[in-house]
Amino acid sequence: MKTHQLIVAILIPVFFIVGCSSLSFRQQEQPDPDSILAMNIRAKLIENDNLNAAAIQVKASDGLIVLSGFVDNDQQRKLASTIAQQNPEVKRIDNKIVVK
């Protein structure tokens, strides 16, 4: 009988610890919608062969997209805005990209 009590006394805390640790994995925070929007636009810029997207940064805040960085010509600067504008969540674009 004492063996059963000892096993129960050991297993209850173990189950409690394991249960609590699994809850922490389920409660991970969801990514910020602005971050997701910026990443989606960045991915579209990278997909375009006419841009060097490595030199372009994208920030998003409540539908406002801020593009910054450097491109080779004005056509690429305009193309970056056009690509960003194609996302339906974009309300406004502030294109701060500099032509070098």
Biopython code that builds the backbone (N, CA, C, O; Angstrom):
import numpy as np
from Bio.PDB.StructureBuilder import StructureBuilder

atoms = [
    (1, "MET", "N", (0.822, -1.192, 0.000)),
    (1, "MET", "CA", (0.000, 0.000, 0.000)),
    (1, "MET", "C", (0.865, 1.254, 0.000)),
    (1, "MET", "O", (0.568, 2.229, -0.691)),
    (2, "LYS", "N", (1.944, 1.214, 0.789)),
    (2, "LYS", "CA", (2.823, 2.375, 0.853)),
    (2, "LYS", "C", (3.494, 2.621, -0.499)),
    (2, "LYS", "O", (3.770, 3.765, -0.859)),
    (3, "THR", "N", (3.750, 1.565, -1.231)),
    (3, "THR", "CA", (4.363, 1.711, -2.545)),
    (3, "THR", "C", (3.434, 2.474, -3.473)),
    (3, "THR", "O", (3.884, 3.339, -4.224)),
    (4, "HIS", "N", (2.141, 2.165, -3.432)),
    (4, "HIS", "CA", (1.160, 2.861, -4.268)),
    (4, "HIS", "C", (1.077, 4.335, -3.887)),
    (4, "HIS", "O", (0.980, 5.198, -4.760)),
    (5, "GLN", "N", (1.116, 4.621, -2.615)),
    (5, "GLN", "CA", (1.064, 6.012, -2.160)),
    (5, "GLN", "C", (2.306, 6.775, -2.608)),
    (5, "GLN", "O", (2.229, 7.945, -2.981)),
    (6, "LEU", "N", (3.444, 6.102, -2.568)),
    (6, "LEU", "CA", (4.684, 6.734, -2.995)),
    (6, "LEU", "C", (4.646, 7.025, -4.498)),
    (6, "LEU", "O", (5.050, 8.099, -4.942)),
    (7, "ILE", "N", (4.164, 6.071, -5.260)),
    (7, "ILE", "CA", (4.067, 6.262, -6.717)),
    (7, "ILE", "C", (3.116, 7.412, -7.036)),
    (7, "ILE", "O", (3.433, 8.254, -7.877)),
    (8, "VAL", "N", (1.982, 7.463, -6.396)),
    (8, "VAL", "CA", (1.016, 8.539, -6.607)),
    (8, "VAL", "C", (1.615, 9.874, -6.188)),
    (8, "VAL", "O", (1.442, 10.877, -6.879)),
    (9, "ALA", "N", (2.310, 9.892, -5.070)),
    (9, "ALA", "CA", (2.926, 11.126, -4.578)),
    (9, "ALA", "C", (3.985, 11.641, -5.548)),
    (9, "ALA", "O", (4.206, 12.850, -5.622)),
    (10, "ILE", "N", (4.636, 10.766, -6.282)),
    (10, "ILE", "CA", (5.648, 11.174, -7.262)),
    (10, "ILE", "C", (4.990, 11.565, -8.585)),
    (10, "ILE", "O", (5.383, 12.553, -9.204)),
    (11, "LEU", "N", (3.996, 10.799, -9.017)),
    (11, "LEU", "CA", (3.385, 11.031, -10.327)),
    (11, "LEU", "C", (2.538, 12.293, -10.393)),
    (11, "LEU", "O", (2.504, 12.937, -11.442)),
    (12, "ILE", "N", (1.869, 12.665, -9.343)),
    (12, "ILE", "CA", (1.011, 13.860, -9.372)),
    (12, "ILE", "C", (1.825, 15.112, -9.705)),
    (12, "ILE", "O", (1.436, 15.857, -10.604)),
    (13, "PRO", "N", (2.930, 15.370, -9.021)),
    (13, "PRO", "CA", (3.716, 16.556, -9.403)),
    (13, "PRO", "C", (4.289, 16.462, -10.818)),
    (13, "PRO", "O", (4.381, 17.468, -11.522)),
    (14, "VAL", "N", (4.673, 15.255, -11.231)),
    (14, "VAL", "CA", (5.214, 15.082, -12.587)),
    (14, "VAL", "C", (4.143, 15.425, -13.621)),
    (14, "VAL", "O", (4.424, 16.151, -14.575)),
    (15, "PHE", "N", (2.929, 14.919, -13.452)),
    (15, "PHE", "CA", (1.835, 15.230, -14.384)),
    (15, "PHE", "C", (1.514, 16.726, -14.371)),
    (15, "PHE", "O", (1.212, 17.310, -15.411)),
    (16, "PHE", "N", (1.580, 17.329, -13.213)),
    (16, "PHE", "CA", (1.315, 18.759, -13.101)),
    (16, "PHE", "C", (2.354, 19.556, -13.880)),
    (16, "PHE", "O", (2.005, 20.472, -14.625)),
    (17, "ILE", "N", (3.620, 19.214, -13.713)),
    (17, "ILE", "CA", (4.700, 19.928, -14.401)),
    (17, "ILE", "C", (4.599, 19.733, -15.906)),
    (17, "ILE", "O", (4.724, 20.691, -16.668)),
    (18, "VAL", "N", (4.375, 18.508, -16.333)),
    (18, "VAL", "CA", (4.256, 18.228, -17.768)),
    (18, "VAL", "C", (3.040, 18.954, -18.349)),
    (18, "VAL", "O", (3.131, 19.517, -19.440)),
    (19, "GLY", "N", (1.934, 18.951, -17.660)),
    (19, "GLY", "CA", (0.726, 19.648, -18.134)),
    (19, "GLY", "C", (0.939, 21.136, -18.256)),
    (19, "GLY", "O", (0.509, 21.741, -19.238)),
    (20, "CYS", "N", (1.587, 21.738, -17.291)),
    (20, "CYS", "CA", (1.841, 23.183, -17.331)),
    (20, "CYS", "C", (2.811, 23.548, -18.436)),
    (20, "CYS", "O", (2.648, 24.579, -19.089)),
    (21, "SER", "N", (3.821, 22.716, -18.655)),
    (21, "SER", "CA", (4.790, 23.044, -19.697)),
    (21, "SER", "C", (4.163, 22.925, -21.075)),
    (21, "SER", "O", (4.529, 23.683, -21.974)),
    (22, "SER", "N", (3.239, 22.008, -21.273)),
    (22, "SER", "CA", (2.590, 21.897, -22.577)),
    (22, "SER", "C", (1.653, 23.074, -22.827)),
    (22, "SER", "O", (1.436, 23.447, -23.979)),
    (23, "LEU", "N", (1.099, 23.662, -21.780)),
    (23, "LEU", "CA", (0.251, 24.842, -21.943)),
    (23, "LEU", "C", (1.053, 26.023, -22.467)),
    (23, "LEU", "O", (0.541, 26.812, -23.262)),
    (24, "SER", "N", (2.278, 26.152, -22.043)),
    (24, "SER", "CA", (3.083, 27.289, -22.492)),
    (24, "SER", "C", (3.343, 27.219, -23.986)),
    (24, "SER", "O", (3.477, 28.261, -24.628)),
    (25, "PHE", "N", (3.419, 26.032, -24.558)),
    (25, "PHE", "CA", (3.612, 25.908, -25.997)),
    (25, "PHE", "C", (2.348, 26.315, -26.744)),
    (25, "PHE", "O", (2.442, 26.882, -27.833)),
    (26, "ARG", "N", (1.195, 26.050, -26.203)),
    (26, "ARG", "CA", (-0.074, 26.385, -26.864)),
    (26, "ARG", "C", (-0.387, 27.865, -26.788)),
    (26, "ARG", "O", (-1.160, 28.374, -27.599)),
    (27, "GLN", "N", (0.193, 28.560, -25.837)),
    (27, "GLN", "CA", (-0.141, 29.955, -25.628)),
    (27, "GLN", "C", (0.863, 30.904, -26.283)),
    (27, "GLN", "O", (0.992, 32.052, -25.860)),
    (28, "GLN", "N", (1.570, 30.440, -27.304)),
    (28, "GLN", "CA", (2.517, 31.310, -27.982)),
    (28, "GLN", "C", (1.756, 32.436, -28.668)),
    (28, "GLN", "O", (0.662, 32.239, -29.196)),
    (29, "GLU", "N", (2.356, 33.611, -28.647)),
    (29, "GLU", "CA", (1.712, 34.766, -29.248)),
    (29, "GLU", "C", (1.710, 34.653, -30.767)),
    (29, "GLU", "O", (2.634, 34.115, -31.376)),
    (30, "GLN", "N", (0.640, 35.178, -31.355)),
    (30, "GLN", "CA", (0.530, 35.222, -32.804)),
    (30, "GLN", "C", (1.355, 36.394, -33.321)),
    (30, "GLN", "O", (1.475, 37.407, -32.631)),
    (31, "PRO", "N", (1.927, 36.281, -34.520)),
    (31, "PRO", "CA", (2.689, 37.388, -35.081)),
    (31, "PRO", "C", (1.807, 38.630, -35.265)),
    (31, "PRO", "O", (0.604, 38.525, -35.508)),
    (32, "ASP", "N", (2.413, 39.768, -35.148)),
    (32, "ASP", "CA", (1.753, 41.052, -35.328)),
    (32, "ASP", "C", (1.271, 41.176, -36.782)),
    (32, "ASP", "O", (2.043, 40.882, -37.695)),
    (33, "PRO", "N", (0.023, 41.601, -37.027)),
    (33, "PRO", "CA", (-0.476, 41.745, -38.408)),
    (33, "PRO", "C", (0.386, 42.692, -39.255)),
    (33, "PRO", "O", (0.545, 42.465, -40.454)),
    (34, "ASP", "N", (0.936, 43.737, -38.656)),
    (34, "ASP", "CA", (1.807, 44.644, -39.405)),
    (34, "ASP", "C", (3.071, 43.928, -39.861)),
    (34, "ASP", "O", (3.545, 44.151, -40.975)),
    (35, "SER", "N", (3.613, 43.078, -39.014)),
    (35, "SER", "CA", (4.817, 42.319, -39.380)),
    (35, "SER", "C", (4.518, 41.351, -40.517)),
    (35, "SER", "O", (5.327, 41.184, -41.430)),
    (36, "ILE", "N", (3.362, 40.722, -40.455)),
    (36, "ILE", "CA", (2.968, 39.788, -41.514)),
    (36, "ILE", "C", (2.810, 40.532, -42.831)),
    (36, "ILE", "O", (3.276, 40.060, -43.869)),
    (37, "LEU", "N", (2.154, 41.699, -42.800)),
    (37, "LEU", "CA", (1.974, 42.497, -44.010)),
    (37, "LEU", "C", (3.327, 42.902, -44.591)),
    (37, "LEU", "O", (3.549, 42.777, -45.796)),
    (38, "ALA", "N", (4.223, 43.382, -43.749)),
    (38, "ALA", "CA", (5.558, 43.782, -44.217)),
    (38, "ALA", "C", (6.306, 42.596, -44.821)),
    (38, "ALA", "O", (6.971, 42.743, -45.847)),
    (39, "MET", "N", (6.205, 41.428, -44.199)),
    (39, "MET", "CA", (6.883, 40.238, -44.720)),
    (39, "MET", "C", (6.298, 39.816, -46.060)),
    (39, "MET", "O", (7.035, 39.408, -46.958)),
    (40, "ASN", "N", (4.976, 39.912, -46.203)),
    (40, "ASN", "CA", (4.339, 39.547, -47.472)),
    (40, "ASN", "C", (4.800, 40.462, -48.599)),
    (40, "ASN", "O", (5.103, 39.997, -49.698)),
    (41, "ILE", "N", (4.851, 41.759, -48.325)),
    (41, "ILE", "CA", (5.305, 42.703, -49.346)),
    (41, "ILE", "C", (6.774, 42.464, -49.661)),
    (41, "ILE", "O", (7.176, 42.488, -50.825)),
    (42, "ARG", "N", (7.567, 42.237, -48.636)),
    (42, "ARG", "CA", (8.990, 41.963, -48.842)),
    (42, "ARG", "C", (9.181, 40.733, -49.720)),
    (42, "ARG", "O", (10.052, 40.720, -50.589)),
    (43, "ALA", "N", (8.377, 39.708, -49.501)),
    (43, "ALA", "CA", (8.457, 38.487, -50.314)),
    (43, "ALA", "C", (8.145, 38.793, -51.775)),
    (43, "ALA", "O", (8.805, 38.274, -52.674)),
    (44, "LYS", "N", (7.146, 39.630, -52.012)),
    (44, "LYS", "CA", (6.790, 40.002, -53.390)),
    (44, "LYS", "C", (7.918, 40.796, -54.054)),
    (44, "LYS", "O", (8.181, 40.629, -55.244)),
    (45, "LEU", "N", (8.576, 41.653, -53.284)),
    (45, "LEU", "CA", (9.710, 42.407, -53.825)),
    (45, "LEU", "C", (10.851, 41.459, -54.198)),
    (45, "LEU", "O", (11.495, 41.626, -55.234)),
    (46, "ILE", "N", (11.091, 40.473, -53.353)),
    (46, "ILE", "CA", (12.166, 39.502, -53.599)),
    (46, "ILE", "C", (11.865, 38.667, -54.837)),
    (46, "ILE", "O", (12.777, 38.334, -55.594)),
    (47, "GLU", "N", (10.605, 38.329, -55.050)),
    (47, "GLU", "CA", (10.210, 37.513, -56.202)),
    (47, "GLU", "C", (10.434, 38.226, -57.528)),
    (47, "GLU", "O", (10.590, 37.574, -58.560)),
    (48, "ASN", "N", (10.453, 39.549, -57.515)),
    (48, "ASN", "CA", (10.581, 40.314, -58.745)),
    (48, "ASN", "C", (12.047, 40.375, -59.177)),
    (48, "ASN", "O", (12.905, 40.851, -58.434)),
    (49, "ASP", "N", (12.314, 39.890, -60.379)),
    (49, "ASP", "CA", (13.689, 39.847, -60.891)),
    (49, "ASP", "C", (14.234, 41.221, -61.266)),
    (49, "ASP", "O", (15.441, 41.369, -61.456)),
    (50, "ASN", "N", (13.376, 42.221, -61.376)),
    (50, "ASN", "CA", (13.811, 43.553, -61.780)),
    (50, "ASN", "C", (14.235, 44.427, -60.600)),
    (50, "ASN", "O", (14.567, 45.599, -60.780)),
    (51, "LEU", "N", (14.223, 43.858, -59.397)),
    (51, "LEU", "CA", (14.601, 44.613, -58.201)),
    (51, "LEU", "C", (15.698, 43.899, -57.426)),
    (51, "LEU", "O", (15.762, 42.670, -57.411)),
    (52, "ASN", "N", (16.551, 44.670, -56.791)),
    (52, "ASN", "CA", (17.498, 44.124, -55.831)),
    (52, "ASN", "C", (16.870, 44.338, -54.452)),
    (52, "ASN", "O", (17.176, 45.312, -53.764)),
    (53, "ALA", "N", (15.999, 43.428, -54.066)),
    (53, "ALA", "CA", (15.220, 43.590, -52.831)),
    (53, "ALA", "C", (16.075, 43.564, -51.577)),
    (53, "ALA", "O", (15.611, 43.973, -50.512)),
    (54, "ALA", "N", (17.304, 43.097, -51.674)),
    (54, "ALA", "CA", (18.177, 43.075, -50.497)),
    (54, "ALA", "C", (18.454, 44.484, -49.994)),
    (54, "ALA", "O", (18.765, 44.675, -48.818)),
    (55, "ALA", "N", (18.342, 45.470, -50.878)),
    (55, "ALA", "CA", (18.633, 46.855, -50.507)),
    (55, "ALA", "C", (17.369, 47.647, -50.152)),
    (55, "ALA", "O", (17.427, 48.863, -49.969)),
    (56, "ILE", "N", (16.226, 46.953, -50.056)),
    (56, "ILE", "CA", (14.949, 47.628, -49.764)),
    (56, "ILE", "C", (14.400, 47.122, -48.436)),
    (56, "ILE", "O", (14.316, 45.914, -48.210)),
    (57, "GLN", "N", (14.028, 48.052, -47.559)),
    (57, "GLN", "CA", (13.399, 47.707, -46.288)),
    (57, "GLN", "C", (11.912, 48.047, -46.366)),
    (57, "GLN", "O", (11.511, 49.003, -47.030)),
    (58, "VAL", "N", (11.108, 47.246, -45.675)),
    (58, "VAL", "CA", (9.656, 47.437, -45.654)),
    (58, "VAL", "C", (9.188, 47.481, -44.210)),
    (58, "VAL", "O", (9.489, 46.583, -43.424)),
    (59, "LYS", "N", (8.451, 48.529, -43.864)),
    (59, "LYS", "CA", (7.826, 48.629, -42.542)),
    (59, "LYS", "C", (6.339, 48.883, -42.750)),
    (59, "LYS", "O", (5.939, 49.569, -43.691)),
    (60, "ALA", "N", (5.525, 48.322, -41.861)),
    (60, "ALA", "CA", (4.078, 48.486, -41.964)),
    (60, "ALA", "C", (3.505, 48.930, -40.632)),
    (60, "ALA", "O", (3.959, 48.510, -39.568)),
    (61, "SER", "N", (2.492, 49.794, -40.713)),
    (61, "SER", "CA", (1.798, 50.248, -39.518)),
    (61, "SER", "C", (0.377, 50.650, -39.898)),
    (61, "SER", "O", (0.166, 51.688, -40.526)),
    (62, "ASP", "N", (-0.582, 49.836, -39.520)),
    (62, "ASP", "CA", (-2.006, 50.112, -39.782)),
    (62, "ASP", "C", (-2.288, 50.440, -41.238)),
    (62, "ASP", "O", (-3.025, 51.382, -41.531)),
    (63, "GLY", "N", (-1.714, 49.678, -42.148)),
    (63, "GLY", "CA", (-1.966, 49.877, -43.569)),
    (63, "GLY", "C", (-1.034, 50.858, -44.247)),
    (63, "GLY", "O", (-1.038, 50.961, -45.474)),
    (64, "LEU", "N", (-0.231, 51.586, -43.477)),
    (64, "LEU", "CA", (0.777, 52.480, -44.044)),
    (64, "LEU", "C", (2.057, 51.676, -44.248)),
    (64, "LEU", "O", (2.570, 51.057, -43.316)),
    (65, "ILE", "N", (2.559, 51.693, -45.469)),
    (65, "ILE", "CA", (3.785, 50.988, -45.801)),
    (65, "ILE", "C", (4.875, 52.021, -46.039)),
    (65, "ILE", "O", (4.691, 52.960, -46.813)),
    (66, "VAL", "N", (6.006, 51.844, -45.374)),
    (66, "VAL", "CA", (7.160, 52.714, -45.582)),
    (66, "VAL", "C", (8.244, 51.876, -46.252)),
    (66, "VAL", "O", (8.743, 50.902, -45.687)),
    (67, "LEU", "N", (8.591, 52.279, -47.464)),
    (67, "LEU", "CA", (9.670, 51.638, -48.207)),
    (67, "LEU", "C", (10.902, 52.514, -48.088)),
    (67, "LEU", "O", (10.814, 53.731, -48.250)),
    (68, "SER", "N", (12.050, 51.913, -47.809)),
    (68, "SER", "CA", (13.294, 52.670, -47.735)),
    (68, "SER", "C", (14.422, 51.805, -48.279)),
    (68, "SER", "O", (14.264, 50.605, -48.503)),
    (69, "GLY", "N", (15.546, 52.444, -48.479)),
    (69, "GLY", "CA", (16.698, 51.732, -49.017)),
    (69, "GLY", "C", (17.165, 52.374, -50.302)),
    (69, "GLY", "O", (16.963, 53.567, -50.524)),
    (70, "PHE", "N", (17.805, 51.555, -51.166)),
    (70, "PHE", "CA", (18.408, 52.070, -52.388)),
    (70, "PHE", "C", (18.061, 51.201, -53.583)),
    (70, "PHE", "O", (17.940, 49.982, -53.464)),
    (71, "VAL", "N", (17.901, 51.840, -54.740)),
    (71, "VAL", "CA", (17.728, 51.140, -56.008)),
    (71, "VAL", "C", (18.594, 51.837, -57.052)),
    (71, "VAL", "O", (19.151, 52.906, -56.800)),
    (72, "ASP", "N", (18.701, 51.213, -58.233)),
    (72, "ASP", "CA", (19.570, 51.746, -59.286)),
    (72, "ASP", "C", (18.935, 52.854, -60.114)),
    (72, "ASP", "O", (19.642, 53.713, -60.641)),
    (73, "ASN", "N", (17.592, 52.846, -60.237)),
    (73, "ASN", "CA", (16.955, 53.851, -61.077)),
    (73, "ASN", "C", (15.528, 54.132, -60.596)),
    (73, "ASN", "O", (15.000, 53.438, -59.728)),
    (74, "ASP", "N", (14.925, 55.161, -61.180)),
    (74, "ASP", "CA", (13.583, 55.581, -60.766)),
    (74, "ASP", "C", (12.518, 54.543, -61.123)),
    (74, "ASP", "O", (11.509, 54.425, -60.429)),
    (75, "GLN", "N", (12.739, 53.793, -62.199)),
    (75, "GLN", "CA", (11.781, 52.739, -62.565)),
    (75, "GLN", "C", (11.678, 51.684, -61.461)),
    (75, "GLN", "O", (10.583, 51.215, -61.149)),
    (76, "GLN", "N", (12.805, 51.318, -60.877)),
    (76, "GLN", "CA", (12.803, 50.337, -59.795)),
    (76, "GLN", "C", (12.118, 50.915, -58.552)),
    (76, "GLN", "O", (11.415, 50.205, -57.833)),
    (77, "ARG", "N", (12.329, 52.190, -58.315)),
    (77, "ARG", "CA", (11.692, 52.865, -57.177)),
    (77, "ARG", "C", (10.172, 52.809, -57.333)),
    (77, "ARG", "O", (9.460, 52.491, -56.381)),
    (78, "LYS", "N", (9.678, 53.115, -58.528)),
    (78, "LYS", "CA", (8.237, 53.089, -58.800)),
    (78, "LYS", "C", (7.703, 51.655, -58.763)),
    (78, "LYS", "O", (6.594, 51.409, -58.289)),
    (79, "LEU", "N", (8.506, 50.714, -59.270)),
    (79, "LEU", "CA", (8.096, 49.312, -59.266)),
    (79, "LEU", "C", (7.885, 48.806, -57.843)),
    (79, "LEU", "O", (6.932, 48.069, -57.590)),
    (80, "ALA", "N", (8.741, 49.181, -56.925)),
    (80, "ALA", "CA", (8.594, 48.765, -55.530)),
    (80, "ALA", "C", (7.264, 49.262, -54.965)),
    (80, "ALA", "O", (6.573, 48.522, -54.265)),
    (81, "SER", "N", (6.904, 50.513, -55.266)),
    (81, "SER", "CA", (5.606, 51.046, -54.812)),
    (81, "SER", "C", (4.445, 50.290, -55.437)),
    (81, "SER", "O", (3.467, 49.974, -54.759)),
    (82, "THR", "N", (4.551, 50.005, -56.706)),
    (82, "THR", "CA", (3.486, 49.289, -57.417)),
    (82, "THR", "C", (3.269, 47.906, -56.822)),
    (82, "THR", "O", (2.133, 47.474, -56.625)),
    (83, "ILE", "N", (4.362, 47.222, -56.541)),
    (83, "ILE", "CA", (4.263, 45.877, -55.948)),
    (83, "ILE", "C", (3.609, 45.958, -54.572)),
    (83, "ILE", "O", (2.735, 45.151, -54.255)),
    (84, "ALA", "N", (4.018, 46.914, -53.761)),
    (84, "ALA", "CA", (3.439, 47.062, -52.420)),
    (84, "ALA", "C", (1.954, 47.399, -52.506)),
    (84, "ALA", "O", (1.158, 46.904, -51.708)),
    (85, "GLN", "N", (1.581, 48.232, -53.463)),
    (85, "GLN", "CA", (0.189, 48.677, -53.591)),
    (85, "GLN", "C", (-0.748, 47.542, -53.996)),
    (85, "GLN", "O", (-1.957, 47.639, -53.784)),
    (86, "GLN", "N", (-0.214, 46.475, -54.572)),
    (86, "GLN", "CA", (-1.035, 45.349, -55.020)),
    (86, "GLN", "C", (-1.634, 44.560, -53.861)),
    (86, "GLN", "O", (-2.577, 43.794, -54.060)),
    (87, "ASN", "N", (-1.106, 44.734, -52.665)),
    (87, "ASN", "CA", (-1.652, 44.048, -51.499)),
    (87, "ASN", "C", (-2.910, 44.791, -51.039)),
    (87, "ASN", "O", (-2.851, 45.995, -50.793)),
    (88, "PRO", "N", (-4.040, 44.099, -50.919)),
    (88, "PRO", "CA", (-5.299, 44.778, -50.560)),
    (88, "PRO", "C", (-5.306, 45.407, -49.167)),
    (88, "PRO", "O", (-6.154, 46.254, -48.886)),
    (89, "GLU", "N", (-4.394, 45.018, -48.301)),
    (89, "GLU", "CA", (-4.348, 45.584, -46.951)),
    (89, "GLU", "C", (-3.619, 46.925, -46.897)),
    (89, "GLU", "O", (-3.651, 47.614, -45.877)),
    (90, "VAL", "N", (-2.965, 47.291, -47.996)),
    (90, "VAL", "CA", (-2.193, 48.532, -48.037)),
    (90, "VAL", "C", (-3.137, 49.711, -48.282)),
    (90, "VAL", "O", (-3.895, 49.727, -49.251)),
    (91, "LYS", "N", (-3.074, 50.690, -47.390)),
    (91, "LYS", "CA", (-3.898, 51.892, -47.516)),
    (91, "LYS", "C", (-3.101, 53.052, -48.107)),
    (91, "LYS", "O", (-3.631, 53.862, -48.868)),
    (92, "ARG", "N", (-1.824, 53.119, -47.746)),
    (92, "ARG", "CA", (-0.991, 54.227, -48.199)),
    (92, "ARG", "C", (0.469, 53.787, -48.232)),
    (92, "ARG", "O", (0.888, 52.929, -47.455)),
    (93, "ILE", "N", (1.240, 54.386, -49.147)),
    (93, "ILE", "CA", (2.660, 54.055, -49.254)),
    (93, "ILE", "C", (3.473, 55.317, -49.122)),
    (93, "ILE", "O", (3.172, 56.328, -49.756)),
    (94, "ASP", "N", (4.510, 55.264, -48.297)),
    (94, "ASP", "CA", (5.479, 56.334, -48.168)),
    (94, "ASP", "C", (6.779, 55.783, -48.732)),
    (94, "ASP", "O", (7.493, 55.037, -48.063)),
    (95, "ASN", "N", (7.076, 56.157, -49.969)),
    (95, "ASN", "CA", (8.243, 55.612, -50.662)),
    (95, "ASN", "C", (9.448, 56.501, -50.400)),
    (95, "ASN", "O", (9.575, 57.577, -50.985)),
    (96, "LYS", "N", (10.326, 56.051, -49.525)),
    (96, "LYS", "CA", (11.548, 56.780, -49.179)),
    (96, "LYS", "C", (12.781, 56.147, -49.825)),
    (96, "LYS", "O", (13.908, 56.421, -49.415)),
    (97, "ILE", "N", (12.568, 55.308, -50.828)),
    (97, "ILE", "CA", (13.676, 54.663, -51.515)),
    (97, "ILE", "C", (14.475, 55.734, -52.276)),
    (97, "ILE", "O", (13.909, 56.615, -52.924)),
    (98, "VAL", "N", (15.783, 55.629, -52.177)),
    (98, "VAL", "CA", (16.692, 56.570, -52.828)),
    (98, "VAL", "C", (17.316, 55.922, -54.058)),
    (98, "VAL", "O", (17.773, 54.780, -54.008)),
    (99, "VAL", "N", (17.330, 56.667, -55.165)),
    (99, "VAL", "CA", (18.012, 56.200, -56.368)),
    (99, "VAL", "C", (19.481, 56.563, -56.213)),
    (99, "VAL", "O", (19.827, 57.726, -56.006)),
    (100, "LYS", "N", (20.349, 55.543, -56.317)),
    (100, "LYS", "CA", (21.784, 55.829, -56.135)),
    (100, "LYS", "C", (22.485, 56.018, -57.450)),
    (100, "LYS", "O", (23.691, 56.265, -57.476)),
]
sb = StructureBuilder()
sb.init_structure("model")
sb.init_model(0)
sb.init_chain("A")
sb.init_seg("    ")
for serial, (resi, resn, name, xyz) in enumerate(atoms, 1):
    if name == "N":
        sb.init_residue(resn, " ", resi, " ")
    sb.init_atom(name, np.array(xyz, "f"), 0.0, 1.0, " ", f" {name:<3s}", serial, name[0])
structure = sb.get_structure()
